[in-house]
Amino acid sequence: MKPVRKYLWILAVIAALVIAVGVSFYERPVSYLEGLVHFQMSAAGAHSRNITVGGHHMHYYEMGPSDGPPVVLVHGLGGQAEDWRNLSPFLRAAGYHIYMPDLLGYGRSEKPADFSYSVPDEANAVVAFLDAMGLKQVDLGGLSMGGWIVQKLAADHPDRIRKLMLFDSAGLSVKPAWNTELFMPASAIELDQLDALLMPNPPQIPPFVIRDILRISHNDAWVMRRALASMLTGRDATDSMLPQFKMPVLIVWGQLDHIMPLEQGEKMHQLVPQSQIYVASGCGHLAPIQCADRVGPAVRDFLKQ
């Protein structure tokens, strides 16, 4: 092959690859964005791992010095392990060994059809995860629904928890003042409404990304509905559990949280006499994600006390 033809052939191959990647990104942008976050986690020292828990595949990230005190962080409804990507580096730098599991039904973990996705059953799955990892006692934190899950775990297994952290946590017997169906958005308008609930000044999302988010929402709606149906019964509310806690508790709340208004965090603080509360001004429901620059030092200082 002549040099010029060879050069043109190489350019043609590169152009074809670029076009193919571009088309793939346009069709499935969320997978590329998730890949970018996964790269961010890896660059920060997190290792992506898998384990079998109760006969089901569970994915988790692990980071920090191997001999560091263990911290387990549990994401919320519709979330995933990567939701801790901004907070975990603060704990790693402080010498902690962090575990961030994808709950069953979320992220890269299995979505078993016969699982309830209720708070008690997810709490039992987290206990099974602790057992599988050989973790006798941990510092435990949870965001939103994850906060409810870790409250249930702390009530049932107080000996397993050294310190407890609740981030904009669900759990109190309070009926939501917003439409819970928004957690399964079926239109761009509903997605905008959900984003407005979750965060102040939500970013503008390109239409092709919205389309992919709605596709994923449609596919995963059955898990979300099953979880929400269980939570909305109120039978697992933690109002009576909280005063029984003996371990130190840190309550972290976004001042502008519309999903779980600050008054709920303040009530939890009143119900747990030995608790501390940290309010992140100007932050919404996703304080550990979007305000980690302030939340991270507060969490680190609490664990170091």
Stockholm file with secondary structure:
# STOCKHOLM 1.0

chainA/1-305         MKPVRKYLWILAVIAALVIAVGVSFYERPVSYLEGLVHFQMSAAGAHSRNITVGGHHMHYYEMGPSDGPPVVLVHGLGGQAEDWRNLSPFLRAAGYHIYMPDLLGYGRSEKPADFSYSVPDEANAVVAFLDAMGLKQVDLGGLSMGGWIVQKLAADHPDRIRKLMLFDSAGLSVKPAWNTELFMPASAIELDQLDALLMPNPPQIPPFVIRDILRISHNDAWVMRRALASMLTGRDATDSMLPQFKMPVLIVWGQLDHIMPLEQGEKMHQLVPQSQIYVASGCGHLAPIQCADRVGPAVRDFLKQ
#=GR chainA/1-305 SS CCHHHHHHHHHHHHHHHHHHHHHHHHHCHHHHHHHHHHHHHHHTTCEEEEEEETTEEEEEEEESCTTSCEEEEECCTTCCGGGGTTTHHHHHHTTCEEEEECCTTSTTSCCCTTCCCCHHHHHHHHHHHHHHTTCSSEEEEEETHHHHHHHHHHHHCGGGEEEEEEESCCCSSCCCSSCGGGGSCCSHHHHHHHHHHHSSSCCCCCHHHHHHHHHHHHHHHHHHHHHHHHHHTCTTCCTTTGGGCCSCEEEEEETTCSSSCHHHHHHHHHHSTTEEEEEETTCCTTHHHHSHHHHHHHHHHHHHC
#=GC SS_cons         CCHHHHHHHHHHHHHHHHHHHHHHHHHCHHHHHHHHHHHHHHHTTCEEEEEEETTEEEEEEEESCTTSCEEEEECCTTCCGGGGTTTHHHHHHTTCEEEEECCTTSTTSCCCTTCCCCHHHHHHHHHHHHHHTTCSSEEEEEETHHHHHHHHHHHHCGGGEEEEEEESCCCSSCCCSSCGGGGSCCSHHHHHHHHHHHSSSCCCCCHHHHHHHHHHHHHHHHHHHHHHHHHHTCTTCCTTTGGGCCSCEEEEEETTCSSSCHHHHHHHHHHSTTEEEEEETTCCTTHHHHSHHHHHHHHHHHHHC
//
